[in-house]
Amino acid sequence: MSQTLLDVKKLENFIGGEWLETGNTTPVNNPATGETVVEVPLSTAEHVNQAVATAKKAQKEWALVPAPQRAEVLLRVGNLMKERKERLSQLLTMENGKVLEEARGEVQEGIDMAFYMAGEGRRLFGHTTPAELNDKFAMSVRSPVGVVGIITPWNFPIAIATWKSFPAIVAGNAVVWKPATETPIMAYELAKIFEEAGLPKGVLNVVFGKGSSVGDAMVHHDDIRVISFTGSNDTGRNIAAECGRQLKKVSLEMGGKNAVIVMDDADLNLAVEGIVWSAFGTSGQRCTACSRVIVHEDVKEELEKRLLAEMEKLTIGNGLDESIKVGPIINKAGLDKIKKYMEIGKNEGAKLLAGGEELTGENFKDGYYFAPTLFTDATPDMRISQEEIFGPVVSLIPVKSFEEAIEVNNGVSYGLSSSIFTRDANRVFQAQRDLDTGIVYVNAGTTGAEIHLPFGGTKGTGNGHRDSGVQALDVFTEWKAVYVDYSGKLQRAQIDVD
Ligand code: NAP
């Protein structure tokens, strides 16, 4: 199946508009079946040097292309993605495992981002403002930064790349992109689309390979002036430390420990739908996945009952089958981590109500599958309530009041997404004020971001920057203040003012 969808058996780096063979490769396996889908290069620091040198040269000319013309390339990219949506979605399911419906949603997110950022080509707004002296004009404009390095994870292999590369490119930068080794096919397909859309050679470069070699070389490269990273907290912290040493700009989007709050006045059926979708979709492997449910004690038992009934209906298997709702875990390491937390949860005294085990047997042969899992009577300080598990595992934490629910929600080191189910308008507005996450949902689960809003989190989730939305442009541009004095004489600010 893979070879009919994919036109190559081995991927090559895309540098300076050329497809270049690299030597060593490693297989990319479909997590649902264990089958090898493609071979991906294991590039080295030398390939990064080559890509950065090419990008640096190309960027100088690209920055001089008027932004509305740069945006036209993105418009063509969006149209090509739209034409290929179904094929891209199937390939995405094959490399990542998420079910086809979700893969289509992810590709659509990239299409939306292309059209949205194409519009920015005619905005990229700066400011004009009065100057304090006569016959003087003042404004601020955005300038591209130069060569930007993009490092992306396997769980959203195309959407996250578009959140970063599209604003970078429309703003006049050149990009060196290292996709996750587990999911390189979307990078290959997107690079081909950019090539067909007429992006000048060298403006987008893809270097495949491990984080420890390619990613590390990018972080250390003097000519990469921005690193935009999405991935785990440990990797992000190390990257930030190195970028700090070099005074390199770095944007980090990392993990989450996202919660749904269910109040005593909530529509319980709606809450159950929201929890199931955001906890077990993508097998819980979303940075915004719900992994805690903070429930008012008065509705706890009823919520448990309805959740268990809904979880019974989840179909698990290969995401290419349209009837499947929950796909595999990305790899053995991911599966082992989830299994480890089952022991931790039980030892801490949480009660296991459903799941808790790896799925084996004929239907799950050669893939990595884990049963949707529900713990209850968890306390806020337990490790299963504090640490990112990145699997289909939810812990119910009972609370006595709205105030306690907010406190529990905020009592973790992450700050990505939170949600509240309530019918009380006062609580809705208090919650959106007091929840300390970067994203808040009311009467919906913790997932479902739209691309024209800023995406990212507070505390241990990020470092103050945002992906997507107009805010992403701040990562990929420098503000320049410009003063034009047309008085014909020297006017000194703060001094020659009456
Ligand atoms: P990861 O292990 O940190 O990997 C992310 C990327 O960083 C991969 O491309 C990886 O390369 C690369 N990398 C690894 N070590 C590196 C190093 N020393 N220097 C430079 N790059 C390096 O994270 P993951 O397990 O793939 O992704 C899951 C994590 O991402 C979760 O914690 C999830 O919450 C988070 N996430 C956050 C968001 C958000 O927007 N907040 C969105 C999605 C995911 P290789 O894997 O190829 O070696």
Residues whose N, C-alpha, C, O or C-beta is under 5 A from the ligand:
A	BS01	NAP	I151 T152 P153 W154 N155 K178 P179 A180 T181 E182 G209 K210 G211 S212 G215 D216 T230 G231 S232 N233 T235 E253 M254 G255 G256 C287 T461
